[in-house]
Amino acid sequence: MNGPITAPVVTLPKVRRELRPTAELAADTHGAIVTGAAGTAAGETVIGTITFPAGGPWLIWGVYGFMVAVTPTAAEVVAGNFRLNAVSGDIIPNPAPSRFPMSAVGSQLGATLPSVLHPLKIWPVQYEAPGKGVMQMIVNQAVGNTVAPQCLLGVLFGKTIPSVMPIRFIDTVRAQVAAAVDTLIGTVTVAERATRITAVGGILAQDNVITTVEELIGYFRLASDDVRLPPAQFPFSGVWGGGLGALILTGGAQVPVMIPVEIPVEGGARIDCYALLNTLVTNAAEIEIFIAYE
């Protein structure tokens, strides 16, 4: 006798949902920065400590430092140097002595003082740091200051020293920031034919009405889900000391500085660009970040 045709029941195996894989590409160039106030007396102040990531040894190839006036005071120079201190004792060679020059602002006279531009100067160096190596960044003020200056010190490092390459493609994001919080400036999506980022740079300038005794200093950083970047903190092409009075001038134009890097990317990778100011400003700062690639 004929009955209904029944198909065998097939039980499909359960499919486990995979987490998004960690990016396989990793930056070969990194940057780390410490910020903070110096002192009011002449002498040394530890601004911060940098711990190098695991996976060393790391080749440190560049160092830089800024020290700017917060409240400029007539007849007070803002000047000094910065040095490195290998706390872990395993930086090769031991950077002692290592006193690097910083830009200086001579004393002035009057009740109205300008906001002075401090251009970026990267000192080429060659040290080797192990993974988890620890380095202090220290400022040495030449003389005391009525109000403690603001400082920013940093290192550039990686597995190799990047070469300065001709720019083939370059893109930018911009925004205005007033708060001293980590702020997304924008996202650069590299072209589908891109293979590596070759340089990065940033511009920092005051917009709207400049406010007395407000310095403008900070840094930018990069992040991405498509390539492992951290630490990726980099200096702006220049920072500004605070001005004083009812009529404040600024000290010249900021010359863009592109920092060479070696960061492999896949075509279409998205690079998020952030900025962080040391201290807030009353009126927004203009920030523009550039990424060059090929």
MIROTI-990611 format. One line per 8 residues: number of its first residue (from 1); their letters; for each residue x, y, z of C-alpha. Coordinates in Angstrom, 1 decimal. Each point is the difference from the previous one (the first is absolute). Example, Ala and Ser with C-alpha at 12.3 -4.5 7.8 and 13.67 -1.06 7.14 Angstrom:
2
1 = as = 12.3,-4.5,7.8; 1.4,3.4,-0.7;
END
This chain:
294
1 = mngpitap = 0.0,0.0,0.0; 1.3,3.4,-1.0; 0.5,2.6,2.8; 1.3,3.5,0.2; 3.6,0.5,-1.0; 2.1,1.3,3.0; 3.5,1.3,-0.4; 2.6,-0.9,2.5;
9 = vvtlpkvr = 0.6,2.6,2.7; 3.4,1.6,-0.5; 1.5,1.7,3.1; 2.4,2.8,-1.0; 3.0,0.6,2.3; -0.1,3.1,2.0; 2.1,2.8,-1.4; 2.0,1.9,2.6;
17 = relrptae = 0.1,3.7,-0.6; 3.6,1.1,-0.4; 1.2,3.2,1.6; 1.5,2.6,-2.3; 3.6,-1.0,-0.5; 2.7,2.2,1.4; 1.8,2.0,-2.8; 3.0,-1.9,-1.3;
25 = laadthga = 1.8,3.1,-1.2; 2.0,2.0,2.6; 1.7,3.3,-0.1; 3.8,0.0,-0.2; 0.1,3.6,1.3; -1.3,1.1,3.4; -0.1,3.2,2.1; -0.5,0.5,3.7;
33 = ivtgaagt = -0.5,3.4,1.8; -0.2,1.2,3.6; -1.4,3.4,1.0; -0.3,2.1,3.1; 1.1,3.1,1.9; 3.7,0.8,0.8; 0.8,1.8,3.3; 0.2,3.6,1.1;
41 = aagetvig = 3.6,-0.4,1.1; 3.1,-0.5,-2.1; 1.0,-3.6,-0.3; -1.4,-3.4,-1.0; -3.5,-1.3,-0.1; -1.0,-3.5,-1.1; -2.8,0.6,-2.6; -0.9,-3.7,-0.4;
49 = titfpagg = 1.2,-3.5,-0.6; -0.2,-2.0,-3.3; -0.3,-3.8,0.1; 0.9,-1.6,-3.3; -2.4,-2.7,-1.2; 0.8,-3.7,0.1; 1.6,-1.4,-3.1; 3.3,1.8,0.1;
57 = pwliwgvy = 2.7,0.8,-0.6; -1.1,3.4,-1.2; 2.2,2.5,-1.9; -0.5,3.5,1.4; 0.8,2.3,-2.9; -1.5,3.4,1.0; -0.6,2.1,3.1; -1.6,3.5,0.4;
65 = gfmvavtp = -1.2,2.4,2.7; -2.1,3.1,0.5; -0.2,2.3,3.0; -2.3,3.0,-0.3; -1.1,2.9,2.2; -3.5,-0.2,1.6; 0.0,3.6,1.4; 2.9,1.9,-1.6;
73 = taaevvag = 1.7,2.3,2.5; 2.1,3.0,-1.0; 3.7,-0.5,0.7; -0.3,-3.8,0.2; 1.6,-2.3,-2.6; -1.6,-3.3,-0.8; 2.9,-2.3,-0.9; 1.7,-3.2,0.9;
81 = nfrlnavs = 0.7,-3.5,-1.3; -1.4,-3.5,0.4; 1.6,-3.3,0.6; -0.7,-3.8,0.0; 0.5,-2.2,3.0; 0.1,-3.8,-0.5; -1.9,-1.0,3.2; 0.1,-3.7,-0.9;
89 = gdiipnpa = 3.8,0.2,-0.6; -0.2,-1.9,-3.3; 0.0,2.7,-2.7; 3.0,-0.5,-2.3; 2.1,2.1,0.1; -1.0,1.5,3.4; -1.2,3.6,-0.9; 2.2,1.8,2.6;
97 = psrfpmsa = 0.7,2.7,-0.6; -2.8,0.8,-2.4; -1.0,3.7,0.4; -1.8,1.2,-3.2; -0.7,3.7,-0.8; -3.5,1.4,0.1; -1.2,3.2,-1.6; 0.3,3.0,2.2;
105 = vgsqlgat = -2.0,3.2,0.4; 2.0,3.0,1.3; -1.3,2.4,2.6; -2.3,2.8,-1.1; -1.2,3.4,1.3; -3.5,1.4,0.4; -3.5,-1.0,0.9; -0.9,-1.4,-3.4;
113 = lpsvlhpl = 2.1,-3.1,-1.1; -0.5,-2.2,-3.1; -0.9,-3.6,-0.3; 3.2,-1.5,-1.3; 0.3,-2.9,-2.4; 2.3,-2.9,0.9; 0.8,-2.0,-3.2; 0.6,-3.7,0.1;
121 = kiwpvqye = 3.6,-1.2,0.0; 0.6,-3.8,-0.1; 3.5,-1.0,1.1; 1.3,-3.1,-1.8; 1.3,-2.6,2.5; 0.8,-3.7,0.1; -0.8,-1.9,3.1; -1.3,-3.6,0.5;
129 = apgkgvmq = -2.7,-0.7,2.5; -1.3,-3.5,1.0; -3.7,-0.8,0.2; -1.4,1.5,3.3; 3.1,2.2,0.3; -0.7,3.1,2.1; 1.2,3.5,-0.7; -0.6,3.2,1.9;
137 = mivnqavg = -0.4,3.3,-1.9; 1.4,2.9,2.0; 0.0,3.8,-0.5; 2.7,2.3,1.4; -1.0,3.6,0.3; 2.7,2.6,-0.3; -1.6,2.4,2.4; -3.1,0.1,2.1;
145 = ntvapqcl = -3.4,1.1,-1.4; -2.8,1.7,1.9; -2.5,-2.4,-1.6; 1.2,-3.5,-0.8; 0.4,-0.6,-3.8; -1.9,-2.7,-1.8; 2.1,-2.8,-1.6; -0.3,-2.7,-2.6;
153 = lgvlfgkt = 2.8,-2.6,-0.6; 0.1,-3.0,-2.3; 1.9,-2.7,-1.7; -0.3,-1.7,-3.5; 0.9,-3.6,-0.3; -0.5,-3.2,-1.9; 1.7,-3.1,-1.4; 1.8,2.2,-2.7;
161 = ipsvmpir = 0.7,3.6,-0.7; -2.5,1.2,-2.6; 1.2,1.8,-3.1; -1.3,3.3,-1.3; -2.0,-0.8,-3.1; -1.4,2.1,-2.7; -3.7,0.6,0.6; -2.3,-1.8,-2.5;
169 = fidtvraq = -3.3,0.3,1.7; -1.0,2.1,3.0; -3.3,0.6,1.7; -1.2,2.0,3.0; -2.7,0.4,2.6; -0.7,3.1,2.1; -2.1,1.2,2.9; -0.1,2.6,2.7;
177 = vaaavdtl = 0.6,-1.0,3.6; -0.2,2.0,3.3; -0.1,-2.7,2.7; 3.0,-1.9,1.4; -1.4,-3.4,-0.8; 0.9,-2.6,-2.6; -2.0,1.1,-3.0; -0.7,-1.7,-3.3;
185 = igtvtvae = 1.0,2.5,-2.8; -1.0,-2.3,-2.8; 0.7,-3.2,-1.9; 2.2,-0.3,-3.1; -0.8,-2.9,-2.3; 3.0,-0.9,-2.1; -0.4,-0.8,-3.7; -0.6,-3.6,-1.1;
193 = ratritav = 3.5,-0.1,-1.5; 1.7,1.1,3.2; 2.7,-2.2,1.4; 1.7,2.1,2.7; -0.2,3.3,1.9; 3.3,1.9,-0.5; -0.5,3.2,2.0; -2.3,1.7,2.5;
201 = ggilaqdn = -0.3,3.6,1.2; -2.3,2.4,1.8; -0.7,3.8,0.3; -1.2,1.6,3.2; -1.1,3.7,0.0; -2.4,2.2,2.0; -3.2,1.1,-1.7; -2.5,2.7,1.0;
209 = vittveel = 1.0,2.5,2.7; 3.3,-0.9,1.8; -0.3,0.0,3.8; 2.6,1.4,2.3; 2.2,-2.5,2.0; -1.2,-3.0,-2.0; 2.7,-2.2,-1.6; -0.7,-2.3,-2.9;
217 = igyfrlas = 1.9,-3.3,0.2; -0.9,-3.6,-0.6; 0.5,-2.9,-2.3; -1.9,-2.3,-2.5; -0.3,-3.8,-0.1; -1.1,-2.6,-2.5; -2.2,-3.1,0.5; -1.5,-2.6,-2.3;
225 = ddvrlppa = -1.8,-3.3,-0.1; 1.9,-0.9,-3.2; 3.6,0.2,1.2; 1.6,-0.1,3.5; 1.2,3.5,0.6; 0.5,0.6,3.8; 1.8,1.8,1.3; -0.4,2.5,-2.8;
233 = qfpfsgvw = 0.3,3.4,1.7; 1.6,2.8,-2.1; 0.8,3.7,0.5; -1.5,2.9,-1.9; 2.2,2.1,-2.2; 0.1,2.7,2.7; -1.7,1.0,3.3; -0.7,3.4,1.5;
241 = ggglgali = 0.8,1.7,3.3; -2.6,2.1,1.8; -0.3,3.7,-0.7; -0.7,2.9,2.4; -2.1,3.1,-0.2; -2.9,1.5,-2.0; 1.9,0.0,-3.3; 1.8,-3.3,-0.7;
249 = ltggaqvp = 1.9,-0.8,-3.1; 1.1,-3.4,-1.2; 3.6,-0.8,-1.0; 0.0,-0.8,-3.7; -1.3,-2.8,-2.2; 0.3,-3.7,0.9; 2.1,-1.9,-2.6; -1.4,-3.5,-0.6;
257 = vmipveip = 2.2,-2.9,1.0; -0.7,-3.5,-1.4; 1.5,-2.8,2.2; 1.2,-3.0,-1.9; -1.6,-3.3,1.0; -0.2,-3.6,-1.2; -3.5,-1.3,0.4; -1.3,-2.8,-2.3;
265 = veggarid = -3.7,0.2,-0.9; -2.5,-1.8,-2.1; -1.9,1.9,-2.6; -3.1,1.7,1.4; 1.4,0.0,3.6; -1.6,2.6,2.3; 2.3,2.1,2.2; -1.7,1.8,2.9;
273 = cyallntl = 1.8,3.3,0.9; -0.4,1.4,3.6; 1.5,3.0,1.8; 0.5,0.8,3.6; 0.9,3.4,1.5; 2.0,0.4,3.2; -2.5,2.6,1.2; -3.3,1.3,-1.3;
281 = vtnaaeie = -0.4,3.3,-1.9; -2.9,2.4,0.2; -0.4,0.2,-3.8; 0.5,-2.8,-2.3; 3.4,-1.1,-1.3; 0.3,-0.9,-3.7; 1.4,-3.5,-0.5; 0.9,-1.6,-3.3;
289 = ifiaye = 1.7,-3.5,-0.3; 1.6,-1.2,-3.2; 0.8,-3.6,-1.1; 2.3,-0.7,-3.0; 0.0,-3.4,-1.6; 0.9,-2.0,-3.1;
END
